[in-house]
Amino acid sequence: MMQLVFNIILSFSPILLVAMSFALLYYPTKFFHIAHAAIITSSAYFVLFFLNKFSGNFSGWIGYTLSWTKRQFDELNTGRIYYPRFDRRNDISVVLIYSFTNNLSVSATWTYATGQHISIASGQFGFSDIGLNNSTTLNYDYGLRNDFKLPDYHKLDLNITYKFIWGNLPFQAYLSVFNVYNRKNPFAVYTTTTQSSSSALGKPELKQITLFPFLPAAGISVGF
């Protein structure tokens, strides 16, 4: 196991903080199976940049991460290096907050991340069943592990917050909009087959599951 982390933190004023982090992680581990033992080699590299303004009417932060994660498993993917699902090349978060008064503030949050790696079927083949029904069993053919990448993930959220006192209790009312421009970020994809006159196996289609579209919300909270 090897791990190397290097951090830089700079404070230019009482209200501004800049942080940078560099890391190299290398983990060769042994995985035990009932029939045999295999070696899994995992490595990760990342550079992190963080800018934070935490005072004044206008505040917020910007974070950016550039990273690589790789794995190699002798018994998987024909021994070739592959990128696991959580490998994401770019990850960005931007949070902006403006306080009109001590009680009223608005905020905007934008997030972006490179699409995740997944495995999907690259082809299909069929076997004719033995018997009188003359049916065909459809099977999917998969290529290399995680050789497909989902579309990039990004969304914008807006929020308005108002604080007030009622009955000597602190209240906070908010109005928020999740995924303002209704980005259809895929959570997962899967393969289906529709009937086709040109093929006995049918026509394969790739579909996606999308979570959390444009979603407004309002509420109120109280502290005791």
KAZIUR-V52125 format. One record per residue. N is the residue number from 1. OMEGA is omega in whole degrees, 0 to 359 (NA if undefined). D_FIRST is the distance of its C-alpha to the first C-alpha in Angstrom with 2 decimals. Layout:
n=[N & N]
omega=[OMEGA & OMEGA]
d_first=[D_FIRST & D_FIRST]
//
This chain:
n=[1 & 2 & 3 & 4 & 5 & 6 & 7 & 8 & 9 & 10 & 11 & 12 & 13 & 14 & 15 & 16 & 17 & 18 & 19 & 20 & 21 & 22 & 23 & 24 & 25 & 26 & 27 & 28 & 29 & 30 & 31 & 32 & 33 & 34 & 35 & 36 & 37 & 38 & 39 & 40 & 41 & 42 & 43 & 44 & 45 & 46 & 47 & 48 & 49 & 50 & 51 & 52 & 53 & 54 & 55 & 56 & 57 & 58 & 59 & 60 & 61 & 62 & 63 & 64 & 65 & 66 & 67 & 68 & 69 & 70 & 71 & 72 & 73 & 74 & 75 & 76 & 77 & 78 & 79 & 80 & 81 & 82 & 83 & 84 & 85 & 86 & 87 & 88 & 89 & 90 & 91 & 92 & 93 & 94 & 95 & 96 & 97 & 98 & 99 & 100 & 101 & 102 & 103 & 104 & 105 & 106 & 107 & 108 & 109 & 110 & 111 & 112 & 113 & 114 & 115 & 116 & 117 & 118 & 119 & 120 & 121 & 122 & 123 & 124 & 125 & 126 & 127 & 128 & 129 & 130 & 131 & 132 & 133 & 134 & 135 & 136 & 137 & 138 & 139 & 140 & 141 & 142 & 143 & 144 & 145 & 146 & 147 & 148 & 149 & 150 & 151 & 152 & 153 & 154 & 155 & 156 & 157 & 158 & 159 & 160 & 161 & 162 & 163 & 164 & 165 & 166 & 167 & 168 & 169 & 170 & 171 & 172 & 173 & 174 & 175 & 176 & 177 & 178 & 179 & 180 & 181 & 182 & 183 & 184 & 185 & 186 & 187 & 188 & 189 & 190 & 191 & 192 & 193 & 194 & 195 & 196 & 197 & 198 & 199 & 200 & 201 & 202 & 203 & 204 & 205 & 206 & 207 & 208 & 209 & 210 & 211 & 212 & 213 & 214 & 215 & 216 & 217 & 218 & 219 & 220 & 221 & 222 & 223 & 224]
omega=[177 & 180 & 180 & 180 & 181 & 184 & 174 & 178 & 182 & 176 & 183 & 180 & 178 & 184 & 184 & 181 & 176 & 180 & 176 & 181 & 178 & 183 & 174 & 181 & 180 & 185 & 168 & 183 & 179 & 180 & 184 & 179 & 180 & 184 & 185 & 174 & 181 & 180 & 173 & 176 & 181 & 179 & 180 & 178 & 177 & 173 & 183 & 176 & 184 & 179 & 186 & 171 & 191 & 180 & 181 & 179 & 179 & 181 & 179 & 180 & 176 & 178 & 178 & 178 & 172 & 188 & 174 & 173 & 183 & 175 & 176 & 185 & 185 & 185 & 185 & 176 & 182 & 178 & 182 & 175 & 177 & 179 & 178 & 185 & 184 & 173 & 178 & 186 & 183 & 177 & 185 & 173 & 180 & 179 & 179 & 182 & 175 & 180 & 177 & 175 & 176 & 183 & 187 & 179 & 175 & 180 & 177 & 180 & 177 & 180 & 179 & 177 & 176 & 181 & 182 & 177 & 177 & 176 & 176 & 180 & 178 & 180 & 179 & 177 & 184 & 175 & 177 & 180 & 177 & 182 & 185 & 185 & 176 & 181 & 181 & 177 & 182 & 176 & 178 & 179 & 182 & 179 & 179 & 183 & 176 & 180 & 178 & 181 & 177 & 175 & 180 & 180 & 173 & 180 & 178 & 177 & 178 & 182 & 173 & 183 & 177 & 180 & 179 & 179 & 178 & 183 & 182 & 178 & 179 & 178 & 176 & 178 & 182 & 173 & 184 & 176 & 180 & 178 & 188 & 183 & 170 & 176 & 180 & 180 & 181 & 174 & 179 & 175 & 179 & 183 & 175 & 181 & 176 & 180 & 181 & 179 & 182 & 182 & 178 & 182 & 183 & 182 & 180 & 177 & 178 & 181 & 182 & 175 & 182 & 179 & 172 & 173 & 174 & 188 & 175 & 179 & 178 & 181 & 180 & 180 & 181 & 178 & 181 & NA]
d_first=[0.00 & 3.78 & 6.75 & 10.28 & 13.39 & 16.94 & 20.02 & 23.72 & 26.48 & 30.10 & 33.22 & 36.35 & 38.74 & 39.00 & 38.78 & 36.13 & 32.35 & 29.95 & 26.17 & 23.52 & 19.76 & 17.25 & 13.58 & 10.81 & 7.88 & 5.73 & 4.68 & 6.25 & 8.14 & 11.56 & 14.59 & 17.67 & 21.11 & 24.53 & 25.26 & 22.00 & 18.24 & 16.33 & 12.93 & 11.88 & 9.87 & 9.68 & 9.78 & 11.86 & 13.96 & 16.81 & 19.67 & 21.68 & 25.28 & 27.41 & 31.09 & 32.99 & 36.71 & 37.48 & 41.10 & 44.49 & 46.20 & 43.73 & 40.05 & 36.89 & 33.53 & 31.78 & 28.09 & 26.39 & 22.89 & 21.95 & 18.78 & 17.21 & 15.15 & 14.74 & 14.03 & 14.83 & 16.16 & 18.30 & 20.82 & 21.29 & 22.98 & 23.85 & 20.29 & 20.48 & 18.06 & 19.40 & 19.26 & 18.98 & 21.86 & 20.27 & 19.55 & 22.20 & 22.88 & 25.24 & 25.81 & 28.80 & 30.61 & 33.89 & 35.81 & 39.28 & 41.52 & 45.10 & 47.12 & 50.87 & 51.65 & 49.90 & 50.62 & 50.19 & 47.07 & 45.76 & 42.24 & 40.63 & 37.08 & 35.84 & 32.51 & 31.17 & 28.16 & 27.57 & 28.37 & 25.81 & 25.07 & 26.83 & 28.27 & 32.06 & 34.68 & 35.72 & 38.78 & 40.89 & 42.91 & 45.41 & 46.72 & 50.36 & 50.88 & 53.11 & 56.21 & 59.09 & 57.40 & 56.25 & 53.15 & 49.89 & 46.39 & 44.13 & 40.49 & 37.92 & 35.86 & 32.31 & 30.68 & 27.05 & 24.69 & 24.92 & 27.16 & 29.38 & 28.92 & 30.91 & 33.14 & 31.84 & 32.10 & 34.25 & 36.90 & 39.06 & 40.04 & 42.97 & 44.01 & 47.04 & 47.07 & 50.10 & 50.10 & 53.29 & 54.76 & 57.07 & 58.51 & 56.42 & 53.26 & 50.67 & 50.56 & 48.43 & 49.62 & 47.54 & 48.04 & 45.09 & 44.60 & 41.39 & 40.69 & 43.77 & 44.07 & 43.27 & 40.27 & 39.63 & 35.84 & 34.78 & 32.82 & 32.80 & 34.71 & 36.32 & 38.71 & 42.28 & 45.23 & 48.83 & 51.92 & 52.95 & 56.20 & 54.62 & 51.95 & 52.11 & 48.45 & 48.97 & 47.43 & 43.72 & 42.94 & 39.74 & 40.07 & 37.96 & 37.75 & 38.15 & 37.71 & 39.33 & 42.00 & 44.30 & 44.69 & 46.87 & 46.76 & 48.65 & 48.52 & 49.21 & 47.41 & 48.71 & 47.24 & 48.62]
//
